[in-house]
Amino acid sequence: MSIAIFAIISIIKSVAVIFVLLTAVAYSVWLERKVSAHIQNRWGPTRVGPFGLLQPLADGIKFIFKEDLTQPYVYKTLYIASPIIAVVFAITAISVIPFGNSITIGPITTYLQITDLNIGLLVVLGITSMGVYGVALAGWSSNSKYSLLGGLRASAQMISYEISLGLSLIPVMILAGSFSLREIVNAQRHLHWNFFYVPFGTIAFFTYLISAYAETNRTPFDLPEAESELVAGYHTEYSAMKFAMFFMAEYANMVTVACLSTLLFFGGWLGPVFGPPLMQALLPVLWFCLKVFFFMFLYVWVRWTLPRFRYDQLMAFGWKVLLPVAIANLVVTALVVALRA
Amino acid sequence: MLHLALFLFFGAICVAGAVNLLVQRHPINSALSLVVVMASLAGEYLLLGAEFVAAIQVIVYAGAIMVLFIFTIMLLNAGEEERTKGSRVAILLGIPGVAIGAVLVAWTLLRHSQTASVPMFALPGVPRDIARLLFHDFLLPFEVTSILILIAIMGAVVLASRPDAVARPHHAEPAQQPREVPELVGPGKERG
């Protein structure tokens, strides 16, 4: 395949994936509002479109037309750059996520993935580490006490839980023998999902899930941005479109975590496949999307069920409980795999 | 051809970031320029075929160490540095001196180095090969380095938990004299 065709196909794939991702982010807000409403025995958005389905569109229009206050005392360059940094790194992580097997249209066969790196897992971890900058710089550049405290707390929490996040993913890599996300999914064929690999896969899954909830600043770890605690934490001083970008970054991180959970522990796109070749190429995408939807629902469900941790409880839990569990799981998995080989 | 273009691209970003680090007055801008330098170095490593090292460079250096730099700058509230009057002699002699020194070093290295260029992917860069080197061929240095890091961690914990390292002891603040409350001049007083 020549470079030109490769470039055009990559551009088409990138545009399609980013379009779907941004729509998913907007509708995950709708999902959150509806599910939280039903958990709290009320209706949620019902007026804008059937079942409130056009509510994200209305929210988008609102954000565009809202007054964009910029305080005079902020550190201008970083104040404007922080939401951009947050959104860019949140959306970039989707570029190594595989959605299915390869698809053949005419003479062109291509993977349903923007790029299949053989260090895909490390790339995702690297991009989430870089996402801390958006939060830390937003809190600092806003030049306000709530923002600074919220930003420092949020970024300290994120870097603390990154460690157990990475360590909980290493057993998955050991079991699959590769860092490539496609290989890890292919190693889970025939219902050998990593989640069912008791006890190492299950412990790794729960450690990963808890670390990821803390990493994306979601309840029960959302103290840095809870209204009753710190006004709004690091995005207190932001309004209109910049706030919308932080919002988008948070939900895009949630989507990335949900995608990684399905790929690494629940078999990704593996599921019953039948029918003509085009359907055989697209049916795995359906299974992938259903599993990701389940994880997004789980995110919302946990948020509106559990109370939040206090900050010292949060940090103690991350360093004194989660990290030793992740390390122990890693050591024992490595021993078992080495002894079995 | 594309390889050379990408090398020059990442190299230019790296040098621009490094120069910006020196030129900026506020330390946070310098720290962010250093992040740009680290990221462009990761790009250079990718061009060499060392994918694992590139990923680890981003995760460890740009994603953790530089975050801690930025924490320090934020917590210590380091402001913009003052601009004192530069010495003209230093500029007149310094800039040509640096240029000559750099040219000398580059010429010596290029002329007398024993290394030759290597085809891409000839050296180990895959995680499997790096793991074999790290845990099989160089196991003893690896374990000694980990003990060194453990000693550093213990030293940091000891330094941070010393009783006289705490800035202000909480119990030692006596009840202070109440501040002078200025007399409120109200309508009653004026009339009196």
HADDOCK unambig.tbl for C-alpha pairs under 7 A between the chains (distance, minus, plus):
assign (segid A and resid 122 and name CA) (segid B and resid 55 and name CA) 6.04 0.50 0.50
assign (segid A and resid 123 and name CA) (segid B and resid 55 and name CA) 6.15 0.50 0.50
assign (segid A and resid 125 and name CA) (segid B and resid 59 and name CA) 6.87 0.50 0.50
assign (segid A and resid 126 and name CA) (segid B and resid 55 and name CA) 6.64 0.50 0.50
assign (segid A and resid 126 and name CA) (segid B and resid 58 and name CA) 5.69 0.50 0.50
assign (segid A and resid 126 and name CA) (segid B and resid 59 and name CA) 4.42 0.50 0.50
assign (segid A and resid 126 and name CA) (segid B and resid 63 and name CA) 6.83 0.50 0.50
assign (segid A and resid 129 and name CA) (segid B and resid 59 and name CA) 6.18 0.50 0.50
assign (segid A and resid 129 and name CA) (segid B and resid 63 and name CA) 4.77 0.50 0.50
assign (segid A and resid 129 and name CA) (segid B and resid 64 and name CA) 6.98 0.50 0.50
assign (segid A and resid 130 and name CA) (segid B and resid 63 and name CA) 4.97 0.50 0.50
assign (segid A and resid 140 and name CA) (segid B and resid 74 and name CA) 6.69 0.50 0.50
